[in-house]
Amino acid sequence: MEYVIKTEGLTKKFGKETAVDRLDMKIRKGEIYGFLGPNGAGKSTTIRMLLGLMKPDSGMVRVFNKDLKKERIHILKRVGSLVENPSYYPHLTAYENLEALRKILRVSEARIHEVLEIVRLSDVAHKKVKGFSLGMKQRLGIAVSMLHQPELLILDEPTNGLDPSGIIEIRNLIQRLPEEYGMTILISSHLLSEIDQIATTVGVISKGKMIFQDSIHAMRKHSRQTIILKVNDGKRAEHILQGKGIYANYQDSMLLLSKLSDQKVAEIVRMLVQNGLAIYRVEEKQSSLEDIFLQMTREEA
Ligand SMILES: Nc1ncnc2c1ncn2[C@@H]1O[C@H](COP(=O)(O)OP(=O)(O)OP(=O)(O)O)[C@@H](O)[C@H]1O
């Protein structure tokens, strides 16, 4: 199997702290790889190493099946990135900002029109960037990163700080890139909900370690069903059930039980009623992807 990005044992330490810990990342061509983890998990440090902006302490990075250490310049010509809030000339228009970079990158003028079209900024191409919303600035950042027609795009938290409509715009834009332009995308986020609709594969990092890496479908399979009981005295109910060997978790005035058969639920309800408890509600809940993600990172922590 050929990977667009493959790391092996990638490690970075800052003093005593291991920010990235023996990370094995695998990204295939045409994927939208959601790189997820809470703040401080090591996403940016990993991305910096993938872009050759930071040297790993140990481990290997291969991009397009080439060793990043040996062929950095050659590799980076084929990679576009948006790693921190990009800075522009605020008094220049979007077009003029792109034009300044076009000359450095030596790409055709026609490419400016193409990238503006891709990020849906053609209508405001001749407006000054200082009047742009954060979402428009992020899309301009993506336009800049795409000027030289990269095959791989690396975006570090591109939806950070955006309002819901800005998030949707970025999402729609990214979703089109693999199919329409044959690109592979790595996008990081600390919120699964921002990328779960577009990512084909997810890598979850926690405390520098990759704790899950598979398709989004495989992640959904981790989804569990929970039975929720609302009772008048949760603490007592928890105690009664535990006495019968039934594990229950009392949280926010709700009693949570892992998926049980209908008979077992009936039995539990009967037992609680016989013990004088009042049952207000019995519900079944499927954990969302966000719950699974939170659970994974919490268990690791
Ligand atoms: N230049 C640095 N010097 C010292 N420590 C650093 C440096 N860069 C990152 N760290 C530490 O490494 C750990 C991982 O940070 P990193 O920025 O990679 O996480 P992240 O997942 O990108 O989080 P965020 O979403 O907050 O950016 C953190 O504990 C951070 O404090």
The ligand as an SDF file (V2000), in Angstrom:
LIG
                    3D

 31 33  0  0  0  0  0  0  0  0999 V2000
    7.8720   25.2650   21.0300 N   0  0  0  0  0  0  0  0  0  0  0  0
    7.4610   24.6100   22.1250 C   0  0  0  0  0  0  0  0  0  0  0  0
    8.1660   24.6120   23.2630 N   0  0  0  0  0  0  0  0  0  0  0  0
    7.7740   23.9250   24.3540 C   0  0  0  0  0  0  0  0  0  0  0  0
    6.6440   23.2020   24.4250 N   0  0  0  0  0  0  0  0  0  0  0  0
    5.8670   23.1620   23.3270 C   0  0  0  0  0  0  0  0  0  0  0  0
    6.2240   23.8640   22.1220 C   0  0  0  0  0  0  0  0  0  0  0  0
    5.2570   23.6120   21.1910 N   0  0  0  0  0  0  0  0  0  0  0  0
    4.3590   22.8170   21.7900 C   0  0  0  0  0  0  0  0  0  0  0  0
    4.7120   22.5420   23.0540 N   0  0  0  0  0  0  0  0  0  0  0  0
    3.9760   21.6550   23.9940 C   0  0  0  0  0  0  0  0  0  0  0  0
    3.7520   20.4240   23.3620 O   0  0  0  0  0  0  0  0  0  0  0  0
    2.4460   19.9250   23.6250 C   0  0  0  0  0  0  0  0  0  0  0  0
    1.6960   19.7000   22.3290 C   0  0  0  0  0  0  0  0  0  0  0  0
    1.3970   20.9570   21.7360 O   0  0  0  0  0  0  0  0  0  0  0  0
    0.7050   21.1430   20.3170 P   0  0  0  0  0  0  0  0  0  0  0  0
    0.6500   22.5970   20.0350 O   0  0  0  0  0  0  0  0  0  0  0  0
    1.3830   20.2760   19.3370 O   0  0  0  0  0  0  0  0  0  0  0  0
   -0.7430   20.5720   20.6040 O   0  0  0  0  0  0  0  0  0  0  0  0
   -2.0600   20.7210   19.7290 P   0  0  0  0  0  0  0  0  0  0  0  0
   -2.7070   19.3840   19.7520 O   0  0  0  0  0  0  0  0  0  0  0  0
   -1.7520   21.2980   18.4180 O   0  0  0  0  0  0  0  0  0  0  0  0
   -2.9080   21.6980   20.5850 O   0  0  0  0  0  0  0  0  0  0  0  0
   -3.6020   23.0740   20.1650 P   0  0  0  0  0  0  0  0  0  0  0  0
   -4.8700   22.6840   19.4990 O   0  0  0  0  0  0  0  0  0  0  0  0
   -3.8210   23.7300   21.5030 O   0  0  0  0  0  0  0  0  0  0  0  0
   -2.6290   23.7910   19.2910 O   0  0  0  0  0  0  0  0  0  0  0  0
    1.7970   20.9430   24.5350 C   0  0  0  0  0  0  0  0  0  0  0  0
    1.9200   20.5020   25.8600 O   0  0  0  0  0  0  0  0  0  0  0  0
    2.5960   22.1990   24.3190 C   0  0  0  0  0  0  0  0  0  0  0  0
    2.6170   22.9940   25.4770 O   0  0  0  0  0  0  0  0  0  0  0  0
  1  2  1  0
  2  3  1  0
  2  7  2  0
  3  4  2  0
  4  5  1  0
  5  6  2  0
  6  7  1  0
  6 10  1  0
  7  8  1  0
  8  9  2  0
  9 10  1  0
 10 11  1  0
 11 12  1  0
 11 30  1  0
 12 13  1  0
 13 14  1  0
 13 28  1  0
 14 15  1  0
 15 16  1  0
 16 17  2  0
 16 18  1  0
 16 19  1  0
 19 20  1  0
 20 21  2  0
 20 22  1  0
 20 23  1  0
 23 24  1  0
 24 25  2  0
 24 26  1  0
 24 27  1  0
 28 29  1  0
 28 30  1  0
 30 31  1  0
M  END
$$$$
